[in-house]
Amino acid sequence: MKKRVIYRQSPDSRALREAMKLANEHLYYVDYLIDNRPWLAGATMSLADLAAAAQISVADYLGGIDWANHEQ
C-alpha cells in the first residue's frame, strides 16, 4: 500500500501473484484449524484470533481472497 499510495507506483505483479497463491494455501490451513479447534489459536479466544480475523477481513475487503474452496 505504501508503494501505491505514497510513491504512486504500480504494484509488482509477480509479487501479487505469489501473495495470492500463498494466501490461498494459508486459507486451507485456517480451514483445517476451524475444523479441529474451537478457535484458530487454541482452546479459547485470544488476541491471535482477533488479529487473524482482522487480516483476513482486510484482504477480503481489498478483493484479495478467492472464497470458492473455503466454505468455513
N, CA, C and O atoms as a printed pandas DataFrame, in Angstrom:
     atom_number atom_name residue_name chain_id  residue_number  x_coord  y_coord  z_coord
0              1         N          MET        A               1    0.826   -1.194    0.000
1              2        CA          MET        A               1    0.000    0.000    0.000
2              3         C          MET        A               1    0.866    1.253    0.000
3              4         O          MET        A               1    0.517    2.251   -0.630
4              5         N          LYS        A               2    1.994    1.205    0.704
5              6        CA          LYS        A               2    2.876    2.376    0.747
6              7         C          LYS        A               2    3.358    2.729   -0.657
7              8         O          LYS        A               2    3.380    3.899   -1.040
8              9         N          LYS        A               3    3.743    1.710   -1.416
9             10        CA          LYS        A               3    4.213    1.944   -2.783
10            11         C          LYS        A               3    3.113    2.590   -3.620
11            12         O          LYS        A               3    3.373    3.501   -4.406
12            13         N          ARG        A               4    1.896    2.117   -3.448
13            14        CA          ARG        A               4    0.780    2.619   -4.243
14            15         C          ARG        A               4    0.332    4.014   -3.806
15            16         O          ARG        A               4    0.140    4.895   -4.645
16            17         N          VAL        A               5    0.165    4.216   -2.502
17            18        CA          VAL        A               5   -0.412    5.456   -2.004
18            19         C          VAL        A               5    0.613    6.589   -1.929
19            20         O          VAL        A               5    0.336    7.705   -2.369
20            21         N          ILE        A               6    1.772    6.313   -1.386
21            22        CA          ILE        A               6    2.757    7.377   -1.169
22            23         C          ILE        A               6    3.594    7.639   -2.410
23            24         O          ILE        A               6    3.759    8.787   -2.824
24            25         N          TYR        A               7    4.129    6.559   -3.010
25            26        CA          TYR        A               7    5.040    6.726   -4.140
26            27         C          TYR        A               7    4.343    6.733   -5.490
27            28         O          TYR        A               7    4.971    7.018   -6.510
28            29         N          ARG        A               8    3.042    6.421   -5.508
29            30        CA          ARG        A               8    2.244    6.402   -6.744
30            31         C          ARG        A               8    2.871    5.520   -7.824
31            32         O          ARG        A               8    2.908    5.883   -9.000
32            33         N          GLN        A               9    3.367    4.347   -7.396
33            34        CA          GLN        A               9    3.970    3.403   -8.328
34            35         C          GLN        A               9    3.041    2.206   -8.518
35            36         O          GLN        A               9    2.193    1.917   -7.674
36            37         N          SER        A              10    3.217    1.527   -9.633
37            38        CA          SER        A              10    2.427    0.337   -9.909
38            39         C          SER        A              10    2.921   -0.816   -9.050
39            40         O          SER        A              10    4.104   -0.885   -8.716
40            41         N          PRO        A              11    2.021   -1.716   -8.693
41            42        CA          PRO        A              11    2.441   -2.880   -7.911
42            43         C          PRO        A              11    3.231   -3.863   -8.763
43            44         O          PRO        A              11    3.103   -3.882   -9.987
44            45         N          ASP        A              12    4.036   -4.669   -8.113
45            46        CA          ASP        A              12    4.802   -5.718   -8.777
46            47         C          ASP        A              12    3.866   -6.910   -8.974
47            48         O          ASP        A              12    3.490   -7.565   -8.002
48            49         N          SER        A              13    3.492   -7.194  -10.201
49            50        CA          SER        A              13    2.506   -8.240  -10.470
50            51         C          SER        A              13    3.002   -9.621  -10.051
51            52         O          SER        A              13    2.201  -10.459   -9.638
52            53         N          ARG        A              14    4.299   -9.872  -10.148
53            54        CA          ARG        A              14    4.827  -11.172   -9.706
54            55         C          ARG        A              14    4.634  -11.347   -8.208
55            56         O          ARG        A              14    4.244  -12.418   -7.745
56            57         N          ALA        A              15    4.908  -10.295   -7.458
57            58        CA          ALA        A              15    4.736  -10.362   -6.002
58            59         C          ALA        A              15    3.268  -10.545   -5.638
59            60         O          ALA        A              15    2.954  -11.276   -4.698
60            61         N          LEU        A              16    2.367   -9.897   -6.363
61            62        CA          LEU        A              16    0.936  -10.047   -6.096
62            63         C          LEU        A              16    0.455  -11.469   -6.384
63            64         O          LEU        A              16   -0.319  -12.029   -5.608
64            65         N          ARG        A              17    0.906  -12.055   -7.492
65            66        CA          ARG        A              17    0.523  -13.428   -7.822
66            67         C          ARG        A              17    1.028  -14.405   -6.764
67            68         O          ARG        A              17    0.303  -15.311   -6.353
68            69         N          GLU        A              18    2.266  -14.218   -6.326
69            70        CA          GLU        A              18    2.827  -15.090   -5.300
70            71         C          GLU        A              18    2.073  -14.932   -3.976
71            72         O          GLU        A              18    1.816  -15.916   -3.284
72            73         N          ALA        A              19    1.726  -13.705   -3.633
73            74        CA          ALA        A              19    0.973  -13.455   -2.401
74            75         C          ALA        A              19   -0.397  -14.114   -2.458
75            76         O          ALA        A              19   -0.853  -14.676   -1.462
76            77         N          MET        A              20   -1.056  -14.055   -3.601
77            78        CA          MET        A              20   -2.366  -14.683   -3.739
78            79         C          MET        A              20   -2.261  -16.204   -3.609
79            80         O          MET        A              20   -3.118  -16.838   -2.993
80            81         N          LYS        A              21   -1.216  -16.783   -4.185
81            82        CA          LYS        A              21   -1.012  -18.227   -4.077
82            83         C          LYS        A              21   -0.791  -18.617   -2.619
83            84         O          LYS        A              21   -1.371  -19.591   -2.139
84            85         N          LEU        A              22    0.040  -17.864   -1.922
85            86        CA          LEU        A              22    0.313  -18.162   -0.516
86            87         C          LEU        A              22   -0.911  -17.930    0.358
87            88         O          LEU        A              22   -1.141  -18.679    1.308
88            89         N          ALA        A              23   -1.698  -16.905    0.052
89            90        CA          ALA        A              23   -2.908  -16.634    0.827
90            91         C          ALA        A              23   -3.875  -17.803    0.712
91            92         O          ALA        A              23   -4.502  -18.192    1.698
92            93         N          ASN        A              24   -3.997  -18.360   -0.474
93            94        CA          ASN        A              24   -4.884  -19.499   -0.670
94            95         C          ASN        A              24   -4.410  -20.698    0.156
95            96         O          ASN        A              24   -5.229  -21.393    0.757
96            97         N          GLU        A              25   -3.105  -20.946    0.191
97            98        CA          GLU        A              25   -2.562  -22.036    0.995
98            99         C          GLU        A              25   -2.820  -21.795    2.486
99           100         O          GLU        A              25   -3.132  -22.735    3.217
100          101         N          HIS        A              26   -2.694  -20.557    2.936
101          102        CA          HIS        A              26   -2.960  -20.228    4.336
102          103         C          HIS        A              26   -4.433  -20.453    4.678
103          104         O          HIS        A              26   -4.758  -20.889    5.782
104          105         N          LEU        A              27   -5.319  -20.157    3.733
105          106        CA          LEU        A              27   -6.739  -20.379    3.996
106          107         C          LEU        A              27   -7.068  -21.859    4.147
107          108         O          LEU        A              27   -7.964  -22.217    4.911
108          109         N          TYR        A              28   -6.356  -22.720    3.431
109          110        CA          TYR        A              28   -6.551  -24.160    3.638
110          111         C          TYR        A              28   -6.149  -24.542    5.060
111          112         O          TYR        A              28   -6.800  -25.379    5.685
112          113         N          TYR        A              29   -5.094  -23.943    5.566
113          114        CA          TYR        A              29   -4.674  -24.211    6.938
114          115         C          TYR        A              29   -5.704  -23.662    7.935
115          116         O          TYR        A              29   -6.000  -24.313    8.937
116          117         N          VAL        A              30   -6.243  -22.484    7.670
117          118        CA          VAL        A              30   -7.291  -21.920    8.526
118          119         C          VAL        A              30   -8.514  -22.836    8.513
119          120         O          VAL        A              30   -9.130  -23.052    9.557
120          121         N          ASP        A              31   -8.874  -23.377    7.349
121          122        CA          ASP        A              31   -9.977  -24.342    7.261
122          123         C          ASP        A              31   -9.717  -25.539    8.171
123          124         O          ASP        A              31  -10.605  -25.983    8.900
124          125         N          TYR        A              32   -8.494  -26.053    8.122
125          126        CA          TYR        A              32   -8.128  -27.191    8.967
126          127         C          TYR        A              32   -8.283  -26.831   10.446
127          128         O          TYR        A              32   -8.850  -27.604   11.219
128          129         N          LEU        A              33   -7.782  -25.664   10.835
129          130        CA          LEU        A              33   -7.877  -25.252   12.230
130          131         C          LEU        A              33   -9.323  -25.100   12.676
131          132         O          LEU        A              33   -9.681  -25.513   13.779
132          133         N          ILE        A              34  -10.153  -24.511   11.829
133          134        CA          ILE        A              34  -11.566  -24.320   12.160
134          135         C          ILE        A              34  -12.268  -25.671   12.337
135          136         O          ILE        A              34  -13.144  -25.815   13.190
136          137         N          ASP        A              35  -11.880  -26.645   11.533
137          138        CA          ASP        A              35  -12.486  -27.976   11.633
138          139         C          ASP        A              35  -12.039  -28.732   12.882
139          140         O          ASP        A              35  -12.758  -29.615   13.350
140          141         N          ASN        A              36  -10.865  -28.403   13.433
141          142        CA          ASN        A              36  -10.295  -29.210   14.509
142          143         C          ASN        A              36  -10.129  -28.495   15.848
143          144         O          ASN        A              36   -9.683  -29.112   16.815
144          145         N          ARG        A              37  -10.471  -27.229   15.928
145          146        CA          ARG        A              37  -10.321  -26.470   17.167
146          147         C          ARG        A              37  -11.502  -25.536   17.347
147          148         O          ARG        A              37  -12.172  -25.181   16.377
148          149         N          PRO        A              38  -11.761  -25.133   18.593
149          150        CA          PRO        A              38  -12.828  -24.145   18.788
150          151         C          PRO        A              38  -12.412  -22.750   18.311
151          152         O          PRO        A              38  -13.260  -21.962   17.892
152          153         N          TRP        A              39  -11.112  -22.443   18.373
153          154        CA          TRP        A              39  -10.591  -21.148   17.923
154          155         C          TRP        A              39   -9.329  -21.389   17.110
155          156         O          TRP        A              39   -8.741  -22.468   17.184
156          157         N          LEU        A              40   -8.912  -20.410   16.344
157          158        CA          LEU        A              40   -7.725  -20.592   15.498
158          159         C          LEU        A              40   -6.454  -20.828   16.300
159          160         O          LEU        A              40   -5.628  -21.657   15.918
160          161         N          ALA        A              41   -6.287  -20.114   17.400
161          162        CA          ALA        A              41   -5.022  -20.151   18.121
162          163         C          ALA        A              41   -5.033  -21.057   19.344
163          164         O          ALA        A              41   -4.019  -21.150   20.036
164          165         N          GLY        A              42   -6.128  -21.717   19.629
165          166        CA          GLY        A              42   -6.150  -22.591   20.802
166          167         C          GLY        A              42   -7.552  -22.879   21.293
167          168         O          GLY        A              42   -8.526  -22.766   20.550
168          169         N          ALA        A              43   -7.637  -23.254   22.567
169          170        CA          ALA        A              43   -8.915  -23.669   23.146
170          171         C          ALA        A              43   -9.837  -22.499   23.489
171          172         O          ALA        A              43  -11.051  -22.680   23.582
172          173         N          THR        A              44   -9.285  -21.321   23.676
173          174        CA          THR        A              44  -10.091  -20.140   23.985
174          175         C          THR        A              44   -9.735  -19.009   23.020
175          176         O          THR        A              44   -8.661  -18.997   22.419
176          177         N          MET        A              45  -10.658  -18.068   22.888
177          178        CA          MET        A              45  -10.390  -16.930   22.014
178          179         C          MET        A              45   -9.249  -16.100   22.588
179          180         O          MET        A              45   -9.171  -15.880   23.797
180          181         N          SER        A              46   -8.358  -15.638   21.696
181          182        CA          SER        A              46   -7.215  -14.845   22.138
182          183         C          SER        A              46   -6.998  -13.686   21.170
183          184         O          SER        A              46   -7.693  -13.554   20.163
184          185         N          LEU        A              47   -6.031  -12.865   21.496
185          186        CA          LEU        A              47   -5.667  -11.753   20.619
186          187         C          LEU        A              47   -5.223  -12.260   19.251
187          188         O          LEU        A              47   -5.431  -11.586   18.242
188          189         N          ALA        A              48   -4.616  -13.439   19.212
189          190        CA          ALA        A              48   -4.196  -14.021   17.935
190          191         C          ALA        A              48   -5.391  -14.275   17.016
191          192         O          ALA        A              48   -5.295  -14.060   15.807
192          193         N          ASP        A              49   -6.513  -14.730   17.573
193          194        CA          ASP        A              49   -7.719  -14.946   16.776
194          195         C          ASP        A              49   -8.251  -13.632   16.207
195          196         O          ASP        A              49   -8.649  -13.564   15.045
196          197         N          LEU        A              50   -8.253  -12.608   17.027
197          198        CA          LEU        A              50   -8.721  -11.290   16.565
198          199         C          LEU        A              50   -7.795  -10.714   15.503
199          200         O          LEU        A              50   -8.263  -10.119   14.533
200          201         N          ALA        A              51   -6.485  -10.884   15.676
201          202        CA          ALA        A              51   -5.528  -10.390   14.682
202          203         C          ALA        A              51   -5.696  -11.128   13.362
203          204         O          ALA        A              51   -5.651  -10.511   12.297
204          205         N          ALA        A              52   -5.888  -12.437   13.421
205          206        CA          ALA        A              52   -6.094  -13.215   12.193
206          207         C          ALA        A              52   -7.376  -12.772   11.487
207          208         O          ALA        A              52   -7.398  -12.619   10.266
208          209         N          ALA        A              53   -8.431  -12.570   12.255
209          210        CA          ALA        A              53   -9.700  -12.130   11.672
210          211         C          ALA        A              53   -9.560  -10.761   11.016
211          212         O          ALA        A              53  -10.135  -10.514    9.956
212          213         N          ALA        A              54   -8.802   -9.880   11.643
213          214        CA          ALA        A              54   -8.591   -8.544   11.077
214          215         C          ALA        A              54   -7.829   -8.616    9.755
215          216         O          ALA        A              54   -8.177   -7.929    8.795
216          217         N          GLN        A              55   -6.799   -9.442    9.708
217          218        CA          GLN        A              55   -6.017   -9.573    8.475
218          219         C          GLN        A              55   -6.840  -10.184    7.353
219          220         O          GLN        A              55   -6.771   -9.735    6.209
220          221         N          ILE        A              56   -7.614  -11.206    7.680
221          222        CA          ILE        A              56   -8.470  -11.825    6.662
222          223         C          ILE        A              56   -9.521  -10.838    6.185
223          224         O          ILE        A              56   -9.844  -10.801    4.998
224          225         N          SER        A              57  -10.056  -10.042    7.094
225          226        CA          SER        A              57  -11.063   -9.050    6.736
226          227         C          SER        A              57  -10.508   -8.003    5.773
227          228         O          SER        A              57  -11.168   -7.639    4.800
228          229         N          VAL        A              58   -9.311   -7.527    6.041
229          230        CA          VAL        A              58   -8.684   -6.531    5.157
230          231         C          VAL        A              58   -8.422   -7.124    3.784
231          232         O          VAL        A              58   -8.702   -6.486    2.769
232          233         N          ALA        A              59   -7.885   -8.343    3.739
233          234        CA          ALA        A              59   -7.624   -8.988    2.452
234          235         C          ALA        A              59   -8.919   -9.193    1.677
235          236         O          ALA        A              59   -8.944   -9.024    0.458
236          237         N          ASP        A              60   -9.993   -9.556    2.371
237          238        CA          ASP        A              60  -11.285   -9.730    1.722
238          239         C          ASP        A              60  -11.816   -8.398    1.201
239          240         O          ASP        A              60  -12.324   -8.323    0.083
240          241         N          TYR        A              61  -11.699   -7.361    2.002
241          242        CA          TYR        A              61  -12.173   -6.034    1.597
242          243         C          TYR        A              61  -11.457   -5.555    0.333
243          244         O          TYR        A              61  -12.066   -4.924   -0.531
244          245         N          LEU        A              62  -10.170   -5.856    0.233
245          246        CA          LEU        A              62   -9.387   -5.439   -0.936
246          247         C          LEU        A              62   -9.572   -6.376   -2.124
247          248         O          LEU        A              62   -8.957   -6.185   -3.174
248          249         N          GLY        A              63  -10.415   -7.380   -1.956
249          250        CA          GLY        A              63  -10.696   -8.309   -3.051
250          251         C          GLY        A              63   -9.609   -9.337   -3.262
251          252         O          GLY        A              63   -9.482   -9.880   -4.359
252          253         N          GLY        A              64   -8.829   -9.616   -2.249
253          254        CA          GLY        A              64   -7.685  -10.498   -2.406
254          255         C          GLY        A              64   -7.909  -11.936   -2.003
255          256         O          GLY        A              64   -6.948  -12.701   -1.923
256          257         N          ILE        A              65   -9.149  -12.334   -1.744
257          258        CA          ILE        A              65   -9.385  -13.705   -1.316
258          259         C          ILE        A              65  -10.406  -14.356   -2.238
259          260         O          ILE        A              65  -11.474  -13.806   -2.505
260          261         N          ASP        A              66  -10.047  -15.540   -2.714
261          262        CA          ASP        A              66  -10.958  -16.355   -3.508
262          263         C          ASP        A              66  -11.630  -17.350   -2.560
263          264         O          ASP        A              66  -11.000  -18.315   -2.128
264          265         N          TRP        A              67  -12.887  -17.123   -2.240
265          266        CA          TRP        A              67  -13.604  -17.934   -1.265
266          267         C          TRP        A              67  -14.186  -19.224   -1.848
267          268         O          TRP        A              67  -14.863  -19.960   -1.131
268          269         N          ALA        A              68  -13.945  -19.513   -3.112
269          270        CA          ALA        A              68  -14.594  -20.638   -3.785
270          271         C          ALA        A              68  -14.380  -21.973   -3.074
271          272         O          ALA        A              68  -15.321  -22.763   -2.988
272          273         N          ASN        A              69  -13.202  -22.251   -2.573
273          274        CA          ASN        A              69  -12.907  -23.542   -1.952
274          275         C          ASN        A              69  -12.847  -23.482   -0.433
275          276         O          ASN        A              69  -12.333  -24.402    0.204
276          277         N          HIS        A              70  -13.361  -22.419    0.147
277          278        CA          HIS        A              70  -13.253  -22.218    1.591
278          279         C          HIS        A              70  -14.626  -21.878    2.171
279          280         O          HIS        A              70  -14.944  -20.715    2.419
280          281         N          GLU        A              71  -15.426  -22.916    2.379
281          282        CA          GLU        A              71  -16.800  -22.704    2.847
282          283         C          GLU        A              71  -16.878  -22.198    4.287
283          284         O          GLU        A              71  -17.803  -21.459    4.624
284          285         N          GLN        A              72  -15.923  -22.582    5.148
285          286        CA          GLN        A              72  -15.978  -22.153    6.531
286          287         C          GLN        A              72  -15.875  -20.653    6.623
287          288         O          GLN        A              72  -15.903  -20.098    7.722
